[in-house]
Amino acid sequence: MALIKTGSMSQFAVAARQPLISQKTFLKGINTFSSLYEVSREIPADTFEFVTSADQRGVALKSIRLSRGFEGFLQRLLNKTNEVYFVAWAFDLSGMPVNLYPGNNLSYQDVIIPIKSGKLREFIGQGINLFPKRQVVGGITIRIQLWESDQEIRTFGKAMADTADAIQKSKLNNLLSLISVATGVTGVTVALIKDASIELAKVIGTILQANGNDYVDFFEGYYPSDSIWVAGNEVSKGNSAVLTLSKY
């Protein structure tokens, strides 16, 4: 379960196809995943489609700050520098596969972030890109798991490779591919996407924990495609960390 959460997938945007709205005006009021789920059994499957944003949108991680008290009394006494890293995956409903950071093509040194409790680590430019800028279909889902590493370099590389493999072969990736060629969106589709997204988060957490990592924090962010997109920084505070996202 996420400790830091922004928005909800239930608010992702759908709309009835234009020719049908003129015939059944009540369809205008069905514009989110949650409202679609309530009525979809009574409506033909090709009635609704995902809403595409008018503008292009992207998201990056701008900075991480570990909260004071994160390490415990003894480590504070020793003024320890923690070695943390994050795994992030993001997607919309365009049919594009899940975007993963760091994947298995970056070295241990490129990914590990040495940081002391209470200190800020800011990434250059807009930050580390999590969702490449493009028009968004339905909405953007971003999940970030923050971990403290106690692994050897070789073990760490295997964990990253296993994570990338899990995402590539996940039910979620398969669903995203299928919905891109579907003729419409239904409540069943919505439920499958939600379940597959939750399942993937559990799989990734299990992989990283099994490879000798300590869980720090977990962020979930949901950004509907029909909402107003304001570029700039968005700060989210969890139990052990403060994350700043750059929306661009």
N, C-alpha and C positions, 0 to 999 in steps of 0.2 A: 504493500500500500504506500502510495506517495506521501511524503512528509511535507512537500511543498506542491501546491496545486493551484493552477490558474485556469479558469474556464471549465468546460465540460464538452465531451464529444456529442452529448445529446443536443447541443445547440448548433451543430454543423448544419450548413445551409442546403436545402433542397427547394425545388420549385416545380409546380405543374407546368407541363408544356403549354405554350401559348394558345394553340387552337382549342385546347380543352378548357382553359380558364373562361373563355367567352361563353362556353356552353354551361359550365358549372362554376359560378362565381365563388362558391364556398371554398374551392380549392386554393384560393389566394391565401387563406388563413393557415394553410398547412405548409410551413416553411422551415421546419427544423426536423432533425432526426426524431426527437421525442414525439412531436405531433404526427409525423408520418407513421410511426410505429403503431399509434393508436387506431389509425384508419386503414392501413394498407391491405388488410385482409378483404376489405370491401371494394377495393379499387384495382383495376387492371395494372399489371406489373409495369407497363410502359407509360404510365401516366406521369410519373415524376422523374426528374433528373437532378444531378448535383449542380449547385450554382458555382459558376466560375467568377473569380474576382475581376473587377474592371482593370485593376492595376497589378503590377508585379510586386511580389513580396519575398523577403528573405529574412533569415534569423541567424544570428551568430552568438556565441558566448563571449562576452566582453571581459568579465572578471570573476574571480572566486575569492571569497574571504572566509577563513575558518573562524568560527565563533570562539571566543575565549572560554576556556574550560573544556574544550573539545577533547584534549588528550588525557585528562585525569590528573590527580595531584602529583604523583611521582614524576610524570613526564614534564609537567609544568615546572617542577623543581629543577629538573635537568635542562630546561629550556630547549627541548628537543625540536629539531626541524623535521616535520612530517613529510613523507613522500606520498603524495596523493595523485590520483589520476581520475579521469571521468570517461565513461562510455555514454555516448549519446546516439539516439536514432530518431529520425523524423520522416514524416510522410504526409502526403495529401491523398486525394482520391482520383487523381488523374490517370492512374495506371503505372506511373513511374515507380520503380522499386524503392524500398526503404533506403534512406540515406544514412550511412553509419560513420561515426567517428569513434576511435581512430582507425578501425579496420585492422588489417594484418600487414599493412605495407609501411608502417612507421616503426622506428626503433624504440627501444625502452627509454633511451635518453630523450627522444623527441616527445614522449608522452608523459613521463613522470614529472610532477610539479613539486619541487622542494618548497615548503611553506611552513611558517610558524603560526601558532595559534594567535588570532587577532590581526594577522597581517593580510594585506591585499596582494593578489597576483593578477595583474592586468595584462591582457593580450593586445598586441599591437594592431593598429588599424581598426577595422570594425570588430575584430575578434576572430575566434575560430568558427568557421562557417559550419552551421548545422543543417540548415535548409537552404539550398541554392535559390537565388532569386528567380522567380517565375510567376506566372499567373497561377492562382491557387484554386483547386477544384474541391468544393465541399468544405474544406478547412485544413489547417496545419495541426498535426499532432507532433509534439516534441517530448521526448523522455530523456532525462539525464540521470544517470546513477554515478554518484561520487564515492570513490573507494580509497582506502589507505592501503598501500602495497607493502607486503612483507615477503615478496617472492624473489626468487632468483630470476635473472634475465631470461634464461631459457624457458622457465615455467611461465613467465609473463607472456612471452611470445606465443606459447601454445594456447593460453587463455584467450588472447586476442584472435587467434586463428579459429578457435572453437566458437567464439562469439560471432564472428563474421559468417561462419558456416551455418550457424543456427538461424541467423537472420535470412540468409539466402534461401534456406530450405524451409522456412517457416510457413505456416498456414496463412499468416498475414500477407506475406509476399505473393503467395499464390492467389489470394483473394484480390489483391490490388491489380494483378494482371487480368483476372477474369472480369472485374467490374469495368475495366476500360473498354471492353467490347460488348458489354451488356446493353440491352435496349432501354433499360430503365432501372430505377432503384426502388427497393421494397423494404418493409420493416424487417424481413428476414435477413436481407443483405446487411442492414444496419446492425442487427444483433450479432451476426457472424463477425463483422469487422471489430466490434467492441470486444468480443470474447477472444478473438485471435490476438488482438493488441495486448490484452491482459496476460494471456498465456505466454507470449513472447517475453514480456518483462520478467516473468517468473523463471523462464528458461535461462535468460541471461544472468539473472541474479544467482541462480544455482551454479552456473559455470564459474563465475568469478569467485564466489564464496568457497567453492571446492578447491580452488587453486591458491588458497592461502591469503585471501584479501579480507580486510575489515570494512564492513559497510559503514558509510558516513551519512549520506543523505540521498534522497530520491525526489526529483522534480518531474511534474507532469504539467504540460502546457497545451491548451486547446484554443485555436484561433479561427473562428468561422470565417468563411470566404466572403460573406456579405456584411461583415462588421467593418467599421471605419478603421483603416490602418494608419496609425500614427507612428512615423519613424522616430527612433530615439531609444534611450535605455529604459529597461524595465527591471526593477529590483525585486527579488523574491527571497524571503528569509525562512530558513528551515531550523531544525533543532541544532545542527552542527555547522551549518555554512550559510553564507549569503551569496547568491548567484545573481549576476547582472547580465541580462540578455540585451543584445543590440538588435532592434527591429529596423530593417532598412528596405 
